Amino acid sequence: MHLIRFLQRLLAMMAVALCAAGPAYATPSPSEQKVIETLIERVAAHKSMKFMRNGEEHDSAEAARHLRAKYDHFKKKIVTAEDFIRLCGTRSEVTKVPYKVRTANKGTRNSADFLHEELRQVRRQAKA
């Protein structure tokens, strides 16, 4: 009998604690935030790259600004650089049309493929 009352009180306290804590938001760790910022900087550094969004071409600086704006918008849902790519660098939220990237050496491809390749290089350099 005492055990049942104890468990009931414990559950009630846990419910109150969860409600008082408010909604949980995901945010990247400082190290992962640095990886995301580096990824955006790498996009800006690709001066000959064209970023195609909703049928229009944008240069690398515009692409980086757009990615940063989407990052600011989705930051509470992002924990990893992979989340950043999925939520910010893959497609238009309005038209759902995938972003494309055109580079001199690899032609036109989905931006997600380009960003994942850049991310692999960032992570490789961080380990070195």
Secondary structure, DSSP 8 states (H G I E B T S, - for coil): -HHHHHHHHHHHHHHHHHHHH----B---HHHHHHHHHHHHHHHH-TT-EEEETTEEE-HHHHHHHHHHHHHHHTTB--SHHHHHHHHSSB-TTT--B-EEEETTTEEEEHHHHHHHHHHHHHHHHH-
